[in-house]
Amino acid sequence: MCKVGREWSRGIRVALVAIVALALLFPAAALAGGKKKKKDAPLPQSAPARPQVEISKLVWPEPPNTPRIRYLNYFAGQKIPTETEEKAAKKNKQSWMDRLAGIAPENQKGNRMLPFQLLGPSMMAVDAEGQLYVPDQRVGAIFVFNTETREPQLIRNGFEARFALVNGIAIDDDGRLFVTDGKLHHVLVFNEKHQVVDQITAGLVDPYGVALDTENRRLYVVDTQQDQVFVFDADSFKLLRRLGTAGKKHELATPGDFSLPTGVAVDKEGNVYVSDTMNSRIEIFDADGNFVSQFGKNCDGPGCTPKPKGIALDADGHIWLADPMLDVLQVFNREGQVMAYLGGHGSLPGQFSSLVGVTIDKKNRVFASDQYPGRVQMFRYITNAEAEQWNKEKEAQRAGERAGKEQPAGPKAEQAPKPE
């Protein structure tokens, strides 16, 4: 080949290499091939907007019925930073000189942690100051929520205590915590500063639900695997007695016995209520441990209790049950008649997914925990006295309208009594 031909061939090879290099560096430009974008290309349509729920008017039952339960709020964990907050945190990134000097950046001062969220909340309790305590089986910690700001703190595994499978919690008037751990086979006792001060073992195998009788100084602990409820002295932690018969492989259904029980609650008179989960019933005992009565049945609908777990009592003595099989929160009287219910499978306010826990505080606030996604919903129970007053005011308003007279504005039919 002549010199000119060799130079021309070398130039072609160089040009081809350059084109390939550009294609590798700028694939989008190479693929575009100089095509012009259409000016009037339609924009992709967004997904349909999720229906918005007006939670300020969310009550059960719906108007024109007398409302008895109002939705208030929910708890899921620490606030997740917005995109703007994350960018601001990155701008405040620590320099290598600060790290070398041991100086913490502004966004890490005060032991700042990554956002932590509920993953497996179980049984709950509320202290005298209105703080909500939520043991989380998957996180391996106890979330302590300020119910006004929703900000949480943690009682952590490996720091304040050692946890393996936290199931339930009870709190006395002095701020002591009683926390059941199914894998470590004990109840941990914390003081008001969240420091471990003692533990209760006394033959426990799988402690789950726990409740306090502050009047008679009794601590009730459900042992699921042994099909029993242990009764301890709440001060000395001495074992006083056991309810139910152990060693029968969860096969007993006789009155006073259990099959894989989970929840326990105590009323003002010292009566004890136990959710007998695999027998699909609630059993009631007196303060001395004598069997009194039972109710419940395995079916699918209002008034059914196929797998009752969480149990709590309101100010009027009604029994609240959390059932993960139905994902329904139901309210019964002591005879087992269903008074109210709400829920169903879902993630909207008032719906549940694996509903396991329920507790009620002195302000008539009801807390219900469902595990998927991990959250606790807060409701307000409207008492019998409040509902009666609401009905009287509404009837007076109707009478005034019928008589054609002006009456002071009473509550509207679609509004529930306001929480105190």
Disulfide bonds with the S-S distance in Angstrom:
Cys299-Cys304 1.87
